[in-house]
Amino acid sequence: MFKLRQTITALSVALFMFASGLAHAERVELDRVVAIVNGTVITWSELREQIPPDRIEPATKLPAEEASAAIRKMESEFLDNLIEMKLQLIEAKRLGIDISDAEVDAAIGEIKAKFSLTEENFMRSLEAQGLNLKRYKANIHDQITVSRVVSQEVRNKIMINESDVDAQFRAEFPALANKDSREARIRVIRLEYGEARAESATMELGADLARRAGGGEDFGKLAREYSADPSASAGGDIGFIKRGMILPEIEQTAFALKPGGVSEPFRAAGAIYLVKAESFKDDTTTIEAKKNAIREKLRDATLWKDYSAWIAGLKGRANIEIRK
């Protein structure tokens, strides 16, 4: 089967290797028709060009009868691939898909860049392998056309359900799935109590500050005026925090708030605290990388299934005559 997930660069490299094998394909003077696909003829020599020399050579070393059987089996396998190729090209033509000479030339340019070939070296390489540039370009044209029609008719129609991604993620990475991946940017006000101020009076002050901040007063200004925390000069802003970075009481309170929310006063580490959650952001670098990998796996599985069904549909509607 032709590769379905290829950038033009990756495709062009594969085409270069594919085309390199054409020079070694067996040449015959007499040809014959081996199949007709919707009126398009496939010849025996065209079929043999699809079979890599390293697949043919071992078979030729077998006893005559075994060699004949092995080669027939090989030809049958590659004929099926070639029929699928023809059907896709026919479908592309029906849909008005065509690849311009400029696109073919661009693909060849990427091949040259990939192998660090100058124009002279590229042509010398083709000549050394007995390749015809016109035929080489035709092969590239066909491969890109197939990639384009598969993208249009199959790949671009695939929809991955995010609930399936999440379910697979939870199954594969339960520890990550159950972890709060957010970061919270918070401000704090720390009110101390002791000889100068009783705990109850400090709690009342905290409740009053919470009401004032909730009513619209600037939390940062209140922090600069009342807070005993080192962050007071910055308006209580301690930046973004993750789980496990700060006192558990502050963490629990902060992550329970909504953006812009201000907490009620609470005790922590021998003081009274107020917390404001300025904003939240997702620390999803690791998680999203794993989810993207899952999406790709699901997409690949769906692509193969949908592609197989699409090809089967093309075959089912086609007039295919195979001649022994």
Secondary structure, DSSP 4 states (H G I P E B T S, - for coil): ---SS--HHHHHHHHHHHHHGGGGS---SS--EEEEETTEEEEHHHHHHTS-HHHHHHHHTS-HHHHHHHHHHHHHHHHHHHHHHHHHHHHHHHTT----HHHHHHHHHHHHHHTT--HHHHHHHHHHTT--HHHHHHHHHHHHHHHHHHHHHTGGG----HHHHHHHHHHH-HHHHTS--EEEEEEEEEE--SSSS-HHHHHHHHHHHHHHHHTT--HHHHHHHH--SGGGGGTTEEEEE-TTSS-HHHHHHHHHSPTT-BPPPEEETTEEEEEEEEEEEE--HHHHHHHHHHHHHHHHHHHHHHHHHHHHHHHHHS-EEE--
